[in-house]
């Protein structure tokens, strides 16, 4: 079989075991397809009531916190699916630079309204490590939130890094996102330390999902590779960007296979690129998806090299 087989199912909800190798899709009342798996179908006790309460109160900006593999992505998808059933407009803002719900790794990302699997905008942070993303989040997330438009519900997903640098990272995300509600999944002690400076914000505490599946390092690495491959895909092509038109940010020269952010004159990241060769008099050669390359005025160096198989390897950049 060269591709996935698609078939319809009419009747009771069918739970699929991961061993089947099948992916289930829900066709929402607004005409969108959302992927689901067993963990997303079987919502923990209290989640459905909480989701109904959030939407009954008008939605707003809802930020979801929790440790690694606590069910954050599952809750976000369930909340958006419920909003879709009610014909409410919603947007997903994904602040996890490693395990993405929408868009490529090494970015903060925002979905198109009411289409959570379609990318609308990115802010390049240059790393897939949440521990190293603080500077990029400080610079990029306010811009991403500022231009997100008006929707009934804005769902803000976060990484599972809570302690150490995670505490400062979450404080930055909360300050930039200005949530009207924080949903906390689980009882990790680090969550209390994160919430303490934000006591005035409404908080809804829920149990972590008992169905959330622990993902190992290799599985997460493969997910990042797949996300990079999907982003660049067949539409990516080699272009030469004259350095007289676009400025390289930083003192170190570009390295072949280095991941870069491509920004316009306003500092808004338009796309990601991969350096193909060291720059010469004609400019810098890079691989980039379809975008208005003439609008690029700034190249932001990332902390990653991308192999031809889309595996990310860290590099040191001061």
C-alpha positions in Angstrom: 0.0 0.0 0.0 1.5 3.3 -1.1 -0.6 5.6 1.1 -3.2 5.6 3.8 -6.5 3.9 3.2 -9.5 6.1 4.2 -12.8 4.6 5.0 -16.0 5.9 6.7 -17.5 4.5 9.9 -21.1 5.2 10.8 -22.2 4.0 14.2 -20.9 4.0 17.8 -17.5 5.6 18.5 -14.8 3.1 17.8 -11.7 3.0 20.1 -8.5 2.1 18.2 -5.5 0.5 19.8 -2.2 2.0 18.8 -1.2 -1.5 17.7 -3.7 -1.3 14.8 -1.6 1.3 13.1 -4.7 3.3 12.3 -5.4 7.0 12.7 -8.9 8.2 13.4 -10.3 11.5 12.1 -13.3 13.5 13.3 -15.1 15.5 10.7 -16.4 18.5 12.7 -19.7 20.3 12.1 -17.8 23.3 10.6 -16.3 21.0 8.0 -12.8 20.5 9.4 -10.9 17.3 10.0 -9.2 16.7 13.4 -7.1 13.7 14.2 -7.9 11.8 17.4 -6.5 8.8 19.2 -7.6 6.7 22.1 -6.2 9.2 24.7 -8.3 12.0 23.1 -11.5 10.0 22.9 -11.4 8.9 26.5 -11.5 12.2 28.4 -10.7 12.0 32.1 -13.5 12.6 34.6 -14.1 16.3 35.0 -12.6 17.4 31.8 -15.8 17.5 29.8 -17.5 19.5 32.5 -14.6 22.0 32.6 -14.7 22.4 28.9 -18.4 23.1 28.9 -17.9 25.6 31.7 -15.1 27.4 29.8 -17.2 27.8 26.6 -20.3 28.8 28.6 -18.3 31.6 30.1 -17.3 32.9 26.7 -14.0 31.2 26.1 -11.4 33.9 26.0 -7.7 33.3 26.3 -7.1 29.9 27.9 -3.6 28.8 28.8 -2.9 25.1 29.6 -0.1 24.2 32.0 1.1 20.7 33.0 4.1 18.5 33.2 5.4 16.3 30.4 2.8 13.8 29.2 0.1 15.1 31.4 -2.4 15.5 28.6 -2.0 19.2 27.6 -2.3 18.6 23.8 -5.3 16.3 24.4 -7.1 18.9 26.5 -6.4 21.6 23.9 -7.8 19.5 21.1 -10.8 18.5 23.1 -11.5 22.2 24.0 -11.2 23.2 20.3 -13.4 20.3 19.1 -16.1 21.4 21.6 -15.8 25.0 20.4 -16.2 23.7 16.8 -19.4 21.9 17.8 -20.8 25.1 19.2 -19.7 27.0 16.0 -17.4 29.2 18.1 -14.3 30.7 16.4 -11.0 29.7 18.0 -7.3 29.9 17.5 -4.4 27.7 18.7 -1.2 29.3 19.9 1.5 26.7 20.4 4.4 27.8 22.7 6.2 24.5 22.8 9.2 24.7 20.5 9.8 20.9 20.5 6.6 18.9 20.3 4.4 20.9 18.0 0.6 20.8 17.6 0.9 23.2 14.6 3.9 24.4 12.6 7.5 23.5 12.5 9.8 22.9 15.6 12.1 25.7 16.8 9.2 28.1 16.6 6.2 29.5 18.5 3.2 29.2 16.2 -0.3 30.3 15.7 -3.0 28.4 13.7 -5.4 29.9 11.3 -8.8 30.7 12.9 -11.0 27.6 13.4 -8.4 25.5 11.5 -6.0 24.2 14.2 -3.9 22.1 11.8 -3.1 25.0 9.4 -0.3 27.4 10.2 -1.0 31.2 10.2 2.2 32.7 11.7 5.4 31.8 13.4 8.0 33.3 15.7 11.4 31.8 15.3 13.2 30.7 18.6 16.0 28.8 16.9 15.9 25.7 19.2 13.7 22.8 20.0 14.7 22.9 23.6 12.3 24.7 25.9 15.1 25.3 28.3 17.0 27.4 25.7 14.0 29.2 24.3 13.5 31.9 26.9 15.0 34.8 24.8 13.1 33.8 21.7 9.8 33.6 23.7 10.4 37.0 25.2 10.9 38.5 21.7 8.4 36.5 19.7 5.4 35.7 21.7 4.1 39.3 22.3 4.2 39.8 18.5 2.5 36.5 17.8 -0.3 37.4 20.3 -0.6 41.0 19.2 -1.6 40.0 15.7 -3.7 36.9 16.4 -7.0 38.7 15.6 -10.4 38.3 17.3 -11.8 34.9 18.1 -14.1 33.6 20.7 -11.5 31.3 22.1 -7.7 31.4 22.0 -6.1 28.1 23.3 -2.5 28.5 24.4 -0.5 25.3 24.7 2.8 25.1 26.6 5.8 22.9 27.0 6.1 20.4 29.9 9.2 22.1 31.3 8.2 23.4 34.8 11.2 23.6 37.1 14.6 25.4 36.7 14.5 27.5 33.5 10.9 26.3 33.0 9.7 28.6 35.8 11.0 31.8 34.1 9.8 30.5 30.7 6.3 30.0 32.0 6.3 33.4 33.7 7.2 35.0 30.3 4.5 33.0 28.5 1.9 34.0 31.0 2.9 37.7 30.9 2.9 37.8 27.0 -0.3 35.7 26.5 -2.3 37.5 29.2 -4.6 34.5 29.8 -8.1 35.0 31.2 -8.0 31.5 32.6 -5.1 29.1 33.4 -6.0 25.4 33.2 -3.6 23.3 35.3 -3.3 19.6 34.7 -1.9 17.4 37.4 -0.4 18.2 40.8 3.3 18.6 40.1 4.8 20.8 42.9 6.5 23.0 40.4 3.1 24.2 39.1 2.4 26.0 42.4 5.7 27.9 42.1 4.8 29.0 38.6 1.3 30.2 39.7 2.4 32.0 42.8 3.3 35.3 41.1 0.0 35.2 39.2 -2.4 34.7 42.1 -4.9 37.2 40.6 -5.5 35.1 37.5 -8.4 32.5 37.6 -7.1 29.0 37.7 -8.9 25.8 37.0 -7.2 22.7 38.4 -7.9 19.3 36.7 -6.4 15.8 37.1 -3.8 14.9 34.5 -5.0 12.4 31.9 -4.5 8.8 33.1 -4.6 7.9 29.4 -1.6 10.1 28.4 1.0 7.9 26.9 4.7 8.4 27.9 6.8 9.1 24.9 10.5 8.4 24.9 13.3 10.5 23.6 13.5 8.6 20.3 9.8 9.0 19.6 10.0 12.7 20.3 13.0 13.0 18.0 11.1 11.2 15.2 8.1 13.5 15.7 10.4 16.6 15.3 11.9 15.1 12.1 8.4 14.4 10.7 7.3 18.0 11.6 10.3 19.5 9.8 9.8 17.2 6.8 6.2 18.2 6.6 7.0 21.9 6.9 9.7 22.0 4.2 8.1 19.2 2.1 8.0 19.1 -1.7 7.2 22.8 -1.9 10.6 23.8 -0.6 13.1 25.0 -3.2 16.6 26.5 -3.3 16.8 30.3 -3.5 19.6 32.8 -3.3 19.0 35.8 -1.1 21.3 38.8 -1.8 23.0 40.0 1.4 22.7 43.5 0.2 18.9 43.1 0.6 18.9 41.0 3.8 21.1 41.4 6.9 22.6 38.4 8.8 21.9 38.8 12.5 25.0 37.9 14.5 28.8 37.8 14.1 29.3 34.2 13.0 29.0 33.3 9.4 26.1 31.0 8.3 26.9 27.2 8.4 25.7 24.8 5.8 22.5 23.0 7.0 22.0 25.7 9.7 18.3 26.4 10.4 17.5 30.1 10.1 14.5 32.4 10.6 13.5 34.6 7.6 12.0 37.9 8.8 10.7 41.0 7.1 11.5 44.7 7.7 9.2 44.7 10.7 10.9 41.8 12.3 8.0 39.5 11.7 9.2 35.9 10.9 7.8 34.9 7.5 9.3 31.4 7.2 12.2 29.1 8.1 15.1 28.3 5.9 18.1 25.9 5.8 21.5 27.3 4.7 22.8 25.3 1.7 26.2 26.9 1.2 28.4 29.5 2.8 27.5 32.9 1.4 29.5 34.4 -1.5 29.3 37.6 -3.5 25.9 36.6 -4.9 24.3 36.1 -1.5 23.3 33.2 0.6 21.8 30.0 -0.8 19.1 28.4 1.2 16.2 26.0 1.1 12.9 27.6 1.9 9.2 26.8 1.5 7.0 29.0 -0.7 7.1 32.6 0.6 7.7 36.1 -0.7 11.5 36.0 -0.6 11.7 39.6 -1.8 10.2 40.7 1.5 13.0 39.1 3.6 15.2 41.6 5.3 16.7 39.7 8.2 18.2 36.2 8.7 18.1 35.0 12.3 20.6 32.2 13.0 19.3 29.2 14.8 21.1 26.9 17.2 20.4 23.8 15.0 21.7 22.0 12.0 19.2 20.0 10.0 20.4 16.9 8.2 19.0 15.9 4.9 16.7 13.5 6.7 15.5 16.4 8.9 17.1 15.4 12.1 18.0 18.4 14.2 21.5 18.6 15.7 22.5 21.4 18.2 25.3 23.8 17.5 26.8 26.4 19.8 26.0 30.0 19.1 26.9 32.8 21.5 
